[in-house]
Amino acid sequence: MPEYPLCRQTVTLYRHDPQAGTVARTVLHGVFLDRRVRLTHSETGRQQAQAFVLVIPQRSARYGQDYTLAPGDRVLEGEGGDVAPQDWPAFVPANVPGLCCVQYVDPKAVGGAPCHVEAGGWWTRAGSGAHSLTN
């Protein structure tokens, strides 16, 4: 099993279920969250965006058993409080310092056995990216 010496942080995962009218909250310890500025260049100029990558080792939490994670879910640095369903539309990175919006989830395996999950995303101040942050 791989070693994960950088996985010493705590995050809170949030998942909104509009049909049930709930926001699930899961606190995970022993993970790695890297937030950074992402610069892209094109023929129209340079654009700055925020980006993140999250690594959750299998030894810290079992994907699909101890937690779930999907595009549209939110990740907050540290241990966050509850979020009411009616507050979900405003629970976005532009309004909440340290909050990230998941755009992809990629479970990894070594020798056929799950070892960790990588998740990440990126967004501009206006909320654009691979996925709208206003949902």
One Martini backbone bead per residue (centre of mass of N, CA, C, O) as a GRO file, in nm:
protein
  135
    1MET     BB    1   0.097   0.036   0.022
    2PRO     BB    2   0.089   0.351   0.005
    3GLU     BB    3   0.227   0.646   0.096
    4TYR     BB    4   0.099   0.955   0.300
    5PRO     BB    5   0.265   1.218   0.434
    6LEU     BB    6   0.061   1.471   0.345
    7CYS     BB    7  -0.187   1.332   0.503
    8ARG     BB    8  -0.297   1.585   0.759
    9GLN     BB    9  -0.579   1.676   0.696
   10THR     BB   10  -0.892   1.857   0.710
   11VAL     BB   11  -1.228   1.791   0.589
   12THR     BB   12  -1.539   1.899   0.436
   13LEU     BB   13  -1.820   1.739   0.312
   14TYR     BB   14  -2.072   1.825   0.058
   15ARG     BB   15  -2.423   1.718  -0.003
   16HIS     BB   16  -2.683   1.770  -0.225
   17ASP     BB   17  -3.047   1.687  -0.182
   18PRO     BB   18  -3.325   1.803  -0.329
   19GLN     BB   19  -3.535   1.571  -0.284
   20ALA     BB   20  -3.475   1.556   0.040
   21GLY     BB   21  -3.372   1.832   0.165
   22THR     BB   22  -3.043   1.800   0.186
   23VAL     BB   23  -2.720   1.826   0.374
   24ALA     BB   24  -2.438   1.656   0.370
   25ARG     BB   25  -2.190   1.581   0.634
   26THR     BB   26  -1.825   1.519   0.607
   27VAL     BB   27  -1.552   1.425   0.805
   28LEU     BB   28  -1.198   1.433   0.719
   29HIS     BB   29  -0.901   1.261   0.793
   30GLY     BB   30  -0.601   1.228   0.633
   31VAL     BB   31  -0.554   1.455   0.410
   32PHE     BB   32  -0.513   1.631   0.083
   33LEU     BB   33  -0.505   1.993   0.028
   34ASP     BB   34  -0.475   2.185  -0.280
   35ARG     BB   35  -0.450   2.530  -0.321
   36ARG     BB   36  -0.469   2.738  -0.626
   37VAL     BB   37  -0.341   2.913  -0.890
   38ARG     BB   38  -0.471   2.943  -1.226
   39LEU     BB   39  -0.312   2.984  -1.541
   40THR     BB   40  -0.427   3.114  -1.855
   41HIS     BB   41  -0.361   3.110  -2.211
   42SER     BB   42  -0.456   3.322  -2.489
   43GLU     BB   43  -0.551   3.520  -2.756
   44THR     BB   44  -0.720   3.706  -2.525
   45GLY     BB   45  -0.536   3.614  -2.281
   46ARG     BB   46  -0.542   3.622  -1.933
   47GLN     BB   47  -0.643   3.374  -1.681
   48GLN     BB   48  -0.769   3.358  -1.355
   49ALA     BB   49  -0.774   3.079  -1.122
   50GLN     BB   50  -0.903   2.844  -0.922
   51ALA     BB   51  -0.761   2.551  -0.750
   52PHE     BB   52  -0.788   2.185  -0.686
   53VAL     BB   53  -0.666   1.912  -0.474
   54LEU     BB   54  -0.774   1.583  -0.361
   55VAL     BB   55  -0.656   1.343  -0.112
   56ILE     BB   56  -0.793   1.007  -0.031
   57PRO     BB   57  -0.714   0.768   0.156
   58GLN     BB   58  -0.821   0.456   0.231
   59ARG     BB   59  -0.721   0.463   0.536
   60SER     BB   60  -0.909   0.717   0.609
   61ALA     BB   61  -1.132   0.642   0.374
   62ARG     BB   62  -1.406   0.475   0.228
   63TYR     BB   63  -1.517   0.462  -0.075
   64GLY     BB   64  -1.874   0.425  -0.047
   65GLN     BB   65  -1.880   0.404   0.282
   66ASP     BB   66  -1.773   0.674   0.440
   67TYR     BB   67  -1.802   0.810   0.147
   68THR     BB   68  -1.896   1.060  -0.090
   69LEU     BB   69  -1.822   1.170  -0.440
   70ALA     BB   70  -1.915   1.450  -0.657
   71PRO     BB   71  -2.011   1.645  -0.879
   72GLY     BB   72  -2.095   1.949  -0.686
   73ASP     BB   73  -1.954   1.916  -0.454
   74ARG     BB   74  -1.814   2.012  -0.138
   75VAL     BB   75  -1.503   2.167  -0.007
   76LEU     BB   76  -1.365   2.214   0.323
   77GLU     BB   77  -1.153   2.349   0.515
   78GLY     BB   78  -1.178   2.164   0.764
   79GLU     BB   79  -1.427   2.211   1.013
   80GLY     BB   80  -1.752   2.226   0.933
   81GLY     BB   81  -2.065   2.315   0.924
   82ASP     BB   82  -2.374   2.336   0.873
   83VAL     BB   83  -2.610   2.316   0.588
   84ALA     BB   84  -2.873   2.451   0.452
   85PRO     BB   85  -3.064   2.401   0.181
   86GLN     BB   86  -3.131   2.716   0.136
   87ASP     BB   87  -2.799   2.779   0.130
   88TRP     BB   88  -2.668   2.638  -0.120
   89PRO     BB   89  -2.657   2.859  -0.353
   90ALA     BB   90  -2.437   3.032  -0.159
   91PHE     BB   91  -2.240   2.771  -0.145
   92VAL     BB   92  -1.958   2.924  -0.258
   93PRO     BB   93  -1.641   3.032  -0.320
   94ALA     BB   94  -1.718   3.342  -0.343
   95ASN     BB   95  -1.856   3.325  -0.028
   96VAL     BB   96  -1.642   3.091   0.082
   97PRO     BB   97  -1.376   3.049   0.248
   98GLY     BB   98  -1.215   2.744   0.138
   99LEU     BB   99  -1.400   2.668  -0.090
  100CYS     BB  100  -1.491   2.384  -0.297
  101CYS     BB  101  -1.560   2.247  -0.629
  102VAL     BB  102  -1.650   1.961  -0.766
  103GLN     BB  103  -1.555   1.812  -1.099
  104TYR     BB  104  -1.379   1.556  -1.006
  105VAL     BB  105  -1.351   1.188  -0.981
  106ASP     BB  106  -1.056   0.962  -0.901
  107PRO     BB  107  -1.012   0.646  -0.862
  108LYS     BB  108  -0.749   0.451  -0.719
  109ALA     BB  109  -0.512   0.180  -0.802
  110VAL     BB  110  -0.328  -0.111  -0.666
  111GLY     BB  111  -0.345  -0.415  -0.780
  112GLY     BB  112  -0.679  -0.370  -0.765
  113ALA     BB  113  -0.657  -0.183  -0.515
  114PRO     BB  114  -0.760   0.053  -0.328
  115CYS     BB  115  -0.591   0.375  -0.236
  116HIS     BB  116  -0.732   0.640  -0.379
  117VAL     BB  117  -0.870   0.973  -0.404
  118GLU     BB  118  -0.927   1.205  -0.663
  119ALA     BB  119  -0.996   1.559  -0.651
  120GLY     BB  120  -1.139   1.845  -0.845
  121GLY     BB  121  -1.088   2.198  -0.955
  122TRP     BB  122  -1.219   2.503  -1.123
  123TRP     BB  123  -1.233   2.876  -1.102
  124THR     BB  124  -1.377   3.177  -1.128
  125ARG     BB  125  -1.508   3.457  -1.005
  126ALA     BB  126  -1.774   3.404  -1.189
  127GLY     BB  127  -1.792   3.061  -1.187
  128SER     BB  128  -1.620   2.938  -1.391
  129GLY     BB  129  -1.570   2.625  -1.575
  130ALA     BB  130  -1.650   2.298  -1.600
  131HIS     BB  131  -1.858   2.418  -1.381
  132SER     BB  132  -2.111   2.545  -1.227
  133LEU     BB  133  -2.137   2.735  -0.905
  134THR     BB  134  -2.476   2.786  -0.895
  135ASN     BB  135  -2.606   2.487  -0.808
   0.00000   0.00000   0.00000
